[in-house]
């Protein structure tokens, strides 16, 4: 069986606000309806649009079977 993967980057804001459980749950449910399932969640520092600093974020890796 073959698989395909999708990586979604989540962040709340440039100030480093926490990512809400509700936002993550909504994202997972939206993708689940399209056949994606959660493979991994990785915490990362995401570069902001202003300045050299980063904000905390998540990389959400999703997987689904193809064909």
PyMOL Python script that loads the backbone (N, CA, C, O; Angstrom):
from pymol import cmd

cmd.read_pdbstr("""\
ATOM      1  N   UNK A   1       0.840  -1.176   0.000  1.00  0.00           N
ATOM      2  CA  UNK A   1       0.000   0.000   0.000  1.00  0.00           C
ATOM      3  C   UNK A   1       0.891   1.246   0.000  1.00  0.00           C
ATOM      4  O   UNK A   1       1.895   1.301   0.710  1.00  0.00           O
ATOM      5  N   UNK A   2       0.521   2.223  -0.786  1.00  0.00           N
ATOM      6  CA  UNK A   2       1.281   3.470  -0.865  1.00  0.00           C
ATOM      7  C   UNK A   2       0.626   4.537   0.018  1.00  0.00           C
ATOM      8  O   UNK A   2      -0.581   4.504   0.257  1.00  0.00           O
ATOM      9  N   UNK A   3       1.432   5.474   0.492  1.00  0.00           N
ATOM     10  CA  UNK A   3       0.947   6.550   1.351  1.00  0.00           C
ATOM     11  C   UNK A   3       1.409   7.894   0.806  1.00  0.00           C
ATOM     12  O   UNK A   3       2.399   7.985   0.080  1.00  0.00           O
ATOM     13  N   UNK A   4       0.667   8.935   1.173  1.00  0.00           N
ATOM     14  CA  UNK A   4       1.118  10.286   0.910  1.00  0.00           C
ATOM     15  C   UNK A   4       1.082  11.037   2.231  1.00  0.00           C
ATOM     16  O   UNK A   4       0.350  10.674   3.152  1.00  0.00           O
ATOM     17  N   UNK A   5       1.887  12.091   2.306  1.00  0.00           N
ATOM     18  CA  UNK A   5       2.034  12.831   3.555  1.00  0.00           C
ATOM     19  C   UNK A   5       1.809  14.310   3.318  1.00  0.00           C
ATOM     20  O   UNK A   5       2.050  14.831   2.229  1.00  0.00           O
ATOM     21  N   UNK A   6       1.343  14.974   4.361  1.00  0.00           N
ATOM     22  CA  UNK A   6       1.137  16.412   4.342  1.00  0.00           C
ATOM     23  C   UNK A   6       1.678  16.949   5.654  1.00  0.00           C
ATOM     24  O   UNK A   6       1.439  16.362   6.709  1.00  0.00           O
ATOM     25  N   UNK A   7       2.407  18.063   5.603  1.00  0.00           N
ATOM     26  CA  UNK A   7       2.913  18.703   6.811  1.00  0.00           C
ATOM     27  C   UNK A   7       2.271  20.088   6.904  1.00  0.00           C
ATOM     28  O   UNK A   7       2.362  20.890   5.975  1.00  0.00           O
ATOM     29  N   UNK A   8       1.624  20.356   8.037  1.00  0.00           N
ATOM     30  CA  UNK A   8       0.950  21.630   8.265  1.00  0.00           C
ATOM     31  C   UNK A   8       1.666  22.349   9.403  1.00  0.00           C
ATOM     32  O   UNK A   8       1.909  21.764  10.458  1.00  0.00           O
ATOM     33  N   UNK A   9       2.000  23.613   9.186  1.00  0.00           N
ATOM     34  CA  UNK A   9       2.662  24.426  10.207  1.00  0.00           C
ATOM     35  C   UNK A   9       1.607  25.237  10.946  1.00  0.00           C
ATOM     36  O   UNK A   9       0.796  25.924  10.325  1.00  0.00           O
ATOM     37  N   UNK A  10       1.619  25.155  12.273  1.00  0.00           N
ATOM     38  CA  UNK A  10       0.692  25.921  13.107  1.00  0.00           C
ATOM     39  C   UNK A  10       1.466  26.870  13.990  1.00  0.00           C
ATOM     40  O   UNK A  10       2.492  26.505  14.564  1.00  0.00           O
ATOM     41  N   UNK A  11       0.970  28.096  14.098  1.00  0.00           N
ATOM     42  CA  UNK A  11       1.495  29.048  15.070  1.00  0.00           C
ATOM     43  C   UNK A  11       0.391  30.028  15.389  1.00  0.00           C
ATOM     44  O   UNK A  11      -0.476  30.289  14.555  1.00  0.00           O
ATOM     45  N   UNK A  12       0.417  30.564  16.574  1.00  0.00           N
ATOM     46  CA  UNK A  12      -0.639  31.479  16.998  1.00  0.00           C
ATOM     47  C   UNK A  12      -0.327  32.919  16.638  1.00  0.00           C
ATOM     48  O   UNK A  12      -1.208  33.637  16.164  1.00  0.00           O
ATOM     49  N   UNK A  13       0.902  33.358  16.850  1.00  0.00           N
ATOM     50  CA  UNK A  13       1.212  34.759  16.586  1.00  0.00           C
ATOM     51  C   UNK A  13       2.678  35.033  16.748  1.00  0.00           C
ATOM     52  O   UNK A  13       3.447  34.159  17.148  1.00  0.00           O
ATOM     53  N   UNK A  14       3.061  36.239  16.439  1.00  0.00           N
ATOM     54  CA  UNK A  14       4.469  36.615  16.510  1.00  0.00           C
ATOM     55  C   UNK A  14       4.923  36.842  17.949  1.00  0.00           C
ATOM     56  O   UNK A  14       6.123  36.939  18.203  1.00  0.00           O
ATOM     57  N   UNK A  15       4.001  36.926  18.878  1.00  0.00           N
ATOM     58  CA  UNK A  15       4.359  37.162  20.271  1.00  0.00           C
ATOM     59  C   UNK A  15       4.681  35.857  20.989  1.00  0.00           C
ATOM     60  O   UNK A  15       5.206  35.877  22.102  1.00  0.00           O
ATOM     61  N   UNK A  16       4.373  34.735  20.371  1.00  0.00           N
ATOM     62  CA  UNK A  16       4.664  33.447  20.992  1.00  0.00           C
ATOM     63  C   UNK A  16       3.510  32.896  21.794  1.00  0.00           C
ATOM     64  O   UNK A  16       3.712  32.084  22.697  1.00  0.00           O
ATOM     65  N   UNK A  17       2.288  33.330  21.473  1.00  0.00           N
ATOM     66  CA  UNK A  17       1.107  32.824  22.173  1.00  0.00           C
ATOM     67  C   UNK A  17       0.982  31.313  21.966  1.00  0.00           C
ATOM     68  O   UNK A  17       1.401  30.773  20.942  1.00  0.00           O
ATOM     69  N   UNK A  18       0.411  30.662  22.940  1.00  0.00           N
ATOM     70  CA  UNK A  18       0.248  29.208  22.870  1.00  0.00           C
ATOM     71  C   UNK A  18      -0.793  28.827  21.821  1.00  0.00           C
ATOM     72  O   UNK A  18      -1.756  29.559  21.590  1.00  0.00           O
ATOM     73  N   UNK A  19      -0.590  27.688  21.199  1.00  0.00           N
ATOM     74  CA  UNK A  19      -1.542  27.158  20.232  1.00  0.00           C
ATOM     75  C   UNK A  19      -2.659  26.467  21.019  1.00  0.00           C
ATOM     76  O   UNK A  19      -2.391  25.641  21.892  1.00  0.00           O
ATOM     77  N   UNK A  20      -3.889  26.805  20.711  1.00  0.00           N
ATOM     78  CA  UNK A  20      -5.009  26.266  21.479  1.00  0.00           C
ATOM     79  C   UNK A  20      -5.329  24.835  21.056  1.00  0.00           C
ATOM     80  O   UNK A  20      -5.152  24.447  19.901  1.00  0.00           O
ATOM     81  N   UNK A  21      -5.803  24.073  22.024  1.00  0.00           N
ATOM     82  CA  UNK A  21      -6.246  22.713  21.738  1.00  0.00           C
ATOM     83  C   UNK A  21      -7.412  22.705  20.768  1.00  0.00           C
ATOM     84  O   UNK A  21      -7.524  21.810  19.930  1.00  0.00           O
ATOM     85  N   UNK A  22      -8.285  23.707  20.881  1.00  0.00           N
ATOM     86  CA  UNK A  22      -9.434  23.800  19.980  1.00  0.00           C
ATOM     87  C   UNK A  22      -8.992  23.976  18.534  1.00  0.00           C
ATOM     88  O   UNK A  22      -9.564  23.369  17.628  1.00  0.00           O
ATOM     89  N   UNK A  23      -7.974  24.807  18.316  1.00  0.00           N
ATOM     90  CA  UNK A  23      -7.483  25.045  16.951  1.00  0.00           C
ATOM     91  C   UNK A  23      -6.882  23.762  16.375  1.00  0.00           C
ATOM     92  O   UNK A  23      -7.130  23.423  15.218  1.00  0.00           O
ATOM     93  N   UNK A  24      -6.100  23.061  17.173  1.00  0.00           N
ATOM     94  CA  UNK A  24      -5.491  21.812  16.720  1.00  0.00           C
ATOM     95  C   UNK A  24      -6.565  20.765  16.444  1.00  0.00           C
ATOM     96  O   UNK A  24      -6.500  20.063  15.435  1.00  0.00           O
ATOM     97  N   UNK A  25      -7.550  20.656  17.332  1.00  0.00           N
ATOM     98  CA  UNK A  25      -8.629  19.689  17.147  1.00  0.00           C
ATOM     99  C   UNK A  25      -9.407  19.982  15.868  1.00  0.00           C
ATOM    100  O   UNK A  25      -9.745  19.059  15.127  1.00  0.00           O
ATOM    101  N   UNK A  26      -9.690  21.231  15.604  1.00  0.00           N
ATOM    102  CA  UNK A  26     -10.420  21.618  14.389  1.00  0.00           C
ATOM    103  C   UNK A  26      -9.619  21.227  13.142  1.00  0.00           C
ATOM    104  O   UNK A  26     -10.174  20.679  12.190  1.00  0.00           O
ATOM    105  N   UNK A  27      -8.321  21.511  13.155  1.00  0.00           N
ATOM    106  CA  UNK A  27      -7.458  21.166  12.026  1.00  0.00           C
ATOM    107  C   UNK A  27      -7.448  19.651  11.781  1.00  0.00           C
ATOM    108  O   UNK A  27      -7.577  19.202  10.642  1.00  0.00           O
ATOM    109  N   UNK A  28      -7.293  18.870  12.854  1.00  0.00           N
ATOM    110  CA  UNK A  28      -7.246  17.411  12.712  1.00  0.00           C
ATOM    111  C   UNK A  28      -8.564  16.861  12.195  1.00  0.00           C
ATOM    112  O   UNK A  28      -8.572  15.976  11.339  1.00  0.00           O
ATOM    113  N   UNK A  29      -9.678  17.373  12.701  1.00  0.00           N
ATOM    114  CA  UNK A  29     -10.989  16.896  12.251  1.00  0.00           C
ATOM    115  C   UNK A  29     -11.263  17.264  10.801  1.00  0.00           C
ATOM    116  O   UNK A  29     -11.842  16.469  10.061  1.00  0.00           O
ATOM    117  N   UNK A  30     -10.853  18.466  10.383  1.00  0.00           N
ATOM    118  CA  UNK A  30     -11.036  18.875   8.985  1.00  0.00           C
ATOM    119  C   UNK A  30     -10.281  17.942   8.045  1.00  0.00           C
ATOM    120  O   UNK A  30     -10.809  17.533   7.012  1.00  0.00           O
ATOM    121  N   UNK A  31      -9.042  17.606   8.406  1.00  0.00           N
ATOM    122  CA  UNK A  31      -8.239  16.727   7.558  1.00  0.00           C
ATOM    123  C   UNK A  31      -8.708  15.275   7.634  1.00  0.00           C
ATOM    124  O   UNK A  31      -8.616  14.543   6.648  1.00  0.00           O
ATOM    125  N   UNK A  32      -9.207  14.854   8.791  1.00  0.00           N
ATOM    126  CA  UNK A  32      -9.716  13.479   8.936  1.00  0.00           C
ATOM    127  C   UNK A  32     -10.889  13.227   7.996  1.00  0.00           C
ATOM    128  O   UNK A  32     -11.031  12.130   7.457  1.00  0.00           O
ATOM    129  N   UNK A  33     -11.730  14.240   7.799  1.00  0.00           N
ATOM    130  CA  UNK A  33     -12.864  14.099   6.882  1.00  0.00           C
ATOM    131  C   UNK A  33     -12.409  13.868   5.444  1.00  0.00           C
ATOM    132  O   UNK A  33     -13.172  13.367   4.618  1.00  0.00           O
ATOM    133  N   UNK A  34     -11.152  14.238   5.148  1.00  0.00           N
ATOM    134  CA  UNK A  34     -10.595  14.051   3.804  1.00  0.00           C
ATOM    135  C   UNK A  34      -9.686  12.822   3.736  1.00  0.00           C
ATOM    136  O   UNK A  34      -8.985  12.616   2.745  1.00  0.00           O
ATOM    137  N   UNK A  35      -9.704  12.004   4.798  1.00  0.00           N
ATOM    138  CA  UNK A  35      -8.949  10.757   4.796  1.00  0.00           C
ATOM    139  C   UNK A  35      -7.568  10.826   5.423  1.00  0.00           C
ATOM    140  O   UNK A  35      -6.851   9.825   5.427  1.00  0.00           O
ATOM    141  N   UNK A  36      -7.172  11.981   5.954  1.00  0.00           N
ATOM    142  CA  UNK A  36      -5.853  12.121   6.585  1.00  0.00           C
ATOM    143  C   UNK A  36      -5.923  11.668   8.038  1.00  0.00           C
ATOM    144  O   UNK A  36      -6.936  11.865   8.709  1.00  0.00           O
ATOM    145  N   UNK A  37      -4.842  11.062   8.518  1.00  0.00           N
ATOM    146  CA  UNK A  37      -4.744  10.750   9.937  1.00  0.00           C
ATOM    147  C   UNK A  37      -3.419  11.260  10.469  1.00  0.00           C
ATOM    148  O   UNK A  37      -2.432  11.368   9.740  1.00  0.00           O
ATOM    149  N   UNK A  38      -3.420  11.571  11.757  1.00  0.00           N
ATOM    150  CA  UNK A  38      -2.239  12.136  12.409  1.00  0.00           C
ATOM    151  C   UNK A  38      -1.120  11.113  12.453  1.00  0.00           C
ATOM    152  O   UNK A  38      -1.324   9.972  12.868  1.00  0.00           O
ATOM    153  N   UNK A  39       0.061  11.526  12.022  1.00  0.00           N
ATOM    154  CA  UNK A  39       1.256  10.675  12.073  1.00  0.00           C
ATOM    155  C   UNK A  39       2.204  11.154  13.173  1.00  0.00           C
ATOM    156  O   UNK A  39       2.759  10.344  13.917  1.00  0.00           O
ATOM    157  N   UNK A  40       2.389  12.486  13.274  1.00  0.00           N
ATOM    158  CA  UNK A  40       3.312  13.030  14.275  1.00  0.00           C
ATOM    159  C   UNK A  40       3.041  14.509  14.503  1.00  0.00           C
ATOM    160  O   UNK A  40       2.523  15.198  13.624  1.00  0.00           O
ATOM    161  N   UNK A  41       3.396  14.990  15.689  1.00  0.00           N
ATOM    162  CA  UNK A  41       3.380  16.419  16.001  1.00  0.00           C
ATOM    163  C   UNK A  41       4.754  16.764  16.538  1.00  0.00           C
ATOM    164  O   UNK A  41       5.251  16.112  17.456  1.00  0.00           O
ATOM    165  N   UNK A  42       5.372  17.794  15.962  1.00  0.00           N
ATOM    166  CA  UNK A  42       6.708  18.212  16.359  1.00  0.00           C
ATOM    167  C   UNK A  42       6.689  19.678  16.750  1.00  0.00           C
ATOM    168  O   UNK A  42       6.176  20.512  16.004  1.00  0.00           O
ATOM    169  N   UNK A  43       7.239  20.002  17.903  1.00  0.00           N
ATOM    170  CA  UNK A  43       7.344  21.386  18.349  1.00  0.00           C
ATOM    171  C   UNK A  43       8.555  22.027  17.676  1.00  0.00           C
ATOM    172  O   UNK A  43       9.635  21.437  17.632  1.00  0.00           O
ATOM    173  N   UNK A  44       8.367  23.238  17.153  1.00  0.00           N
ATOM    174  CA  UNK A  44       9.452  23.930  16.454  1.00  0.00           C
ATOM    175  C   UNK A  44       9.409  25.411  16.766  1.00  0.00           C
ATOM    176  O   UNK A  44       8.392  25.928  17.229  1.00  0.00           O
ATOM    177  N   UNK A  45      10.520  26.095  16.510  1.00  0.00           N
ATOM    178  CA  UNK A  45      10.545  27.549  16.504  1.00  0.00           C
ATOM    179  C   UNK A  45      10.319  27.983  15.071  1.00  0.00           C
ATOM    180  O   UNK A  45      11.065  27.603  14.169  1.00  0.00           O
ATOM    181  N   UNK A  46       9.272  28.792  14.866  1.00  0.00           N
ATOM    182  CA  UNK A  46       8.909  29.241  13.531  1.00  0.00           C
ATOM    183  C   UNK A  46       9.340  30.688  13.394  1.00  0.00           C
ATOM    184  O   UNK A  46       9.002  31.523  14.234  1.00  0.00           O
ATOM    185  N   UNK A  47      10.086  30.991  12.335  1.00  0.00           N
ATOM    186  CA  UNK A  47      10.523  32.369  12.134  1.00  0.00           C
ATOM    187  C   UNK A  47       9.327  33.261  11.848  1.00  0.00           C
ATOM    188  O   UNK A  47       8.444  32.915  11.063  1.00  0.00           O
ATOM    189  N   UNK A  48       9.317  34.420  12.502  1.00  0.00           N
ATOM    190  CA  UNK A  48       8.261  35.398  12.281  1.00  0.00           C
ATOM    191  C   UNK A  48       8.547  36.252  11.062  1.00  0.00           C
ATOM    192  O   UNK A  48       9.612  36.148  10.453  1.00  0.00           O
ATOM    193  N   UNK A  49       7.606  37.083  10.715  1.00  0.00           N
ATOM    194  CA  UNK A  49       7.777  37.961   9.560  1.00  0.00           C
ATOM    195  C   UNK A  49       8.626  39.174   9.888  1.00  0.00           C
ATOM    196  O   UNK A  49       9.186  39.807   8.993  1.00  0.00           O
ATOM    197  N   UNK A  50       8.723  39.499  11.175  1.00  0.00           N
ATOM    198  CA  UNK A  50       9.466  40.687  11.579  1.00  0.00           C
ATOM    199  C   UNK A  50      10.612  40.275  12.493  1.00  0.00           C
ATOM    200  O   UNK A  50      10.390  39.590  13.491  1.00  0.00           O
ATOM    201  N   UNK A  51      11.819  40.681  12.168  1.00  0.00           N
ATOM    202  CA  UNK A  51      12.965  40.431  13.034  1.00  0.00           C
ATOM    203  C   UNK A  51      13.481  39.005  12.968  1.00  0.00           C
ATOM    204  O   UNK A  51      12.876  38.145  12.329  1.00  0.00           O
ATOM    205  N   UNK A  52      14.605  38.761  13.632  1.00  0.00           N
ATOM    206  CA  UNK A  52      15.269  37.456  13.565  1.00  0.00           C
ATOM    207  C   UNK A  52      14.686  36.412  14.505  1.00  0.00           C
ATOM    208  O   UNK A  52      14.971  35.225  14.343  1.00  0.00           O
ATOM    209  N   UNK A  53      13.875  36.816  15.487  1.00  0.00           N
ATOM    210  CA  UNK A  53      13.362  35.877  16.482  1.00  0.00           C
ATOM    211  C   UNK A  53      12.325  34.938  15.908  1.00  0.00           C
ATOM    212  O   UNK A  53      11.815  35.142  14.807  1.00  0.00           O
ATOM    213  N   UNK A  54      12.025  33.913  16.669  1.00  0.00           N
ATOM    214  CA  UNK A  54      11.011  32.958  16.244  1.00  0.00           C
ATOM    215  C   UNK A  54       9.917  32.849  17.276  1.00  0.00           C
ATOM    216  O   UNK A  54      10.036  33.383  18.379  1.00  0.00           O
ATOM    217  N   UNK A  55       8.862  32.166  16.925  1.00  0.00           N
ATOM    218  CA  UNK A  55       7.769  31.882  17.852  1.00  0.00           C
ATOM    219  C   UNK A  55       7.598  30.370  17.922  1.00  0.00           C
ATOM    220  O   UNK A  55       7.983  29.639  17.009  1.00  0.00           O
ATOM    221  N   UNK A  56       7.018  29.926  19.014  1.00  0.00           N
ATOM    222  CA  UNK A  56       6.773  28.498  19.139  1.00  0.00           C
ATOM    223  C   UNK A  56       5.658  28.093  18.191  1.00  0.00           C
ATOM    224  O   UNK A  56       4.674  28.812  18.021  1.00  0.00           O
ATOM    225  N   UNK A  57       5.826  26.954  17.590  1.00  0.00           N
ATOM    226  CA  UNK A  57       4.810  26.453  16.681  1.00  0.00           C
ATOM    227  C   UNK A  57       4.842  24.940  16.650  1.00  0.00           C
ATOM    228  O   UNK A  57       5.630  24.303  17.349  1.00  0.00           O
ATOM    229  N   UNK A  58       3.977  24.378  15.833  1.00  0.00           N
ATOM    230  CA  UNK A  58       3.902  22.932  15.671  1.00  0.00           C
ATOM    231  C   UNK A  58       3.962  22.583  14.195  1.00  0.00           C
ATOM    232  O   UNK A  58       3.407  23.287  13.352  1.00  0.00           O
ATOM    233  N   UNK A  59       4.639  21.494  13.899  1.00  0.00           N
ATOM    234  CA  UNK A  59       4.536  20.875  12.589  1.00  0.00           C
ATOM    235  C   UNK A  59       3.699  19.628  12.780  1.00  0.00           C
ATOM    236  O   UNK A  59       4.071  18.730  13.536  1.00  0.00           O
ATOM    237  N   UNK A  60       2.571  19.573  12.093  1.00  0.00           N
ATOM    238  CA  UNK A  60       1.652  18.447  12.196  1.00  0.00           C
ATOM    239  C   UNK A  60       1.801  17.622  10.923  1.00  0.00           C
ATOM    240  O   UNK A  60       1.515  18.109   9.829  1.00  0.00           O
ATOM    241  N   UNK A  61       2.248  16.372  11.062  1.00  0.00           N
ATOM    242  CA  UNK A  61       2.424  15.489   9.914  1.00  0.00           C
ATOM    243  C   UNK A  61       1.226  14.561   9.817  1.00  0.00           C
ATOM    244  O   UNK A  61       0.865  13.870  10.770  1.00  0.00           O
ATOM    245  N   UNK A  62       0.616  14.567   8.628  1.00  0.00           N
ATOM    246  CA  UNK A  62      -0.579  13.759   8.384  1.00  0.00           C
ATOM    247  C   UNK A  62      -0.268  12.731   7.305  1.00  0.00           C
ATOM    248  O   UNK A  62       0.593  12.951   6.453  1.00  0.00           O
ATOM    249  N   UNK A  63      -0.975  11.608   7.351  1.00  0.00           N
ATOM    250  CA  UNK A  63      -0.746  10.503   6.415  1.00  0.00           C
ATOM    251  C   UNK A  63      -2.088   9.991   5.919  1.00  0.00           C
ATOM    252  O   UNK A  63      -3.068   9.965   6.664  1.00  0.00           O
ATOM    253  N   UNK A  64      -2.126   9.582   4.646  1.00  0.00           N
ATOM    254  CA  UNK A  64      -3.297   8.861   4.138  1.00  0.00           C
ATOM    255  C   UNK A  64      -2.860   7.894   3.055  1.00  0.00           C
ATOM    256  O   UNK A  64      -1.876   8.120   2.350  1.00  0.00           O
ATOM    257  N   UNK A  65      -3.607   6.822   2.941  1.00  0.00           N
ATOM    258  CA  UNK A  65      -3.328   5.805   1.932  1.00  0.00           C
ATOM    259  C   UNK A  65      -3.751   6.333   0.563  1.00  0.00           C
ATOM    260  O   UNK A  65      -4.739   7.057   0.444  1.00  0.00           O
ATOM    261  N   UNK A  66      -2.995   5.966  -0.462  1.00  0.00           N
ATOM    262  CA  UNK A  66      -3.345   6.329  -1.837  1.00  0.00           C
ATOM    263  C   UNK A  66      -3.705   5.055  -2.583  1.00  0.00           C
ATOM    264  O   UNK A  66      -3.232   3.962  -2.272  1.00  0.00           O
ATOM    265  N   UNK A  67      -4.550   5.240  -3.569  1.00  0.00           N
ATOM    266  CA  UNK A  67      -4.938   4.119  -4.444  1.00  0.00           C
ATOM    267  C   UNK A  67      -5.377   2.950  -3.703  1.00  0.00           C
ATOM    268  O   UNK A  67      -5.731   1.936  -4.304  1.00  0.00           O
TER     269      UNK A  67
END
""", "prot")
cmd.dss("prot")
cmd.show_as("cartoon", "prot")
cmd.util.cbc("prot")
cmd.orient("prot")
